[in-house]
Amino acid sequence: MNALASVRPYGKIAAASLVALGILFAFAGTYMAFGVMDEVLRDSWLLHLNNVAMGAAWVVAVAALLRRWERKSLTDLGMTLHRRDVGFLILCLFIALVVAVGFVWVLQGWSLRAVRSEAERFRELSYQALLVASVAGWFMAAFKEEVLARGFYLYQLRHLGAGAMVAVSSVFFMLLHVPAGEADVWKAASWFAGGVLYAYAYLKSGSLLVSTGMHAIHNFINELFLGQAEDFSIVTLSAPILGAEKFAYEAVVKGLLLIAVFLVYRGRPFAK
């Protein structure tokens, strides 16, 4: 591979990332121009409407670049979901639930936070509808990132070994979050760990739907138990969770999910 050919994939990664971030900033700029940014961030219905709309625009843009530059479609990158994959995602949901409940229990049991349950919301029809909307919203929020960071990035990095593909794509995934994520060292470490987890899951399963499902489940459970959305979270904490505390939680849940990927897909070669 000559020098130009070895550099070209990284230029494509940078260009696709800029296109995706441009879409994000276009949506954010529109909300700011109309003075509704705070409402979008506070109102879960508006947030998930944004997630679906922006996610769709992001996916269409990345798919167009993939088609133009590589003559590939999203289905070429893996959009299957087999019985083992479904069982795996159910296991992911169980792990995420247990760790989230355990973390809240530790916060309360060790008197680190006062905890108030809002679980009675499940009886309300309006909240049940919001749960359905949030599933769609978090799926699209995850899918847009998986299409770019797992589908597009890893395809460009296929000339590398599997370990290098995971590591390099995870660095790009972390950097992708920095412009809009109020970055600090704990968040950056968590984003990198997430990149490793989802890239490993994608390469072992061969499906963007599997890595998207993991990603969406993790975000959904986080928002349900540890989120700041007053109209959605079923747990109210007396004080925000600190960065180090959140990273400890993230390390446990992502570590367990990584083990789950290894066990469920053991013996299966990496998809490249």
Summary of the structure (lengths in Angstrom):
residues: 272
radius of gyration: 18.9
end to end distance: 17.9
largest distance: 62.5
contacts: 855
relative contact order: 0.15
helix: 78%
strand: 2%
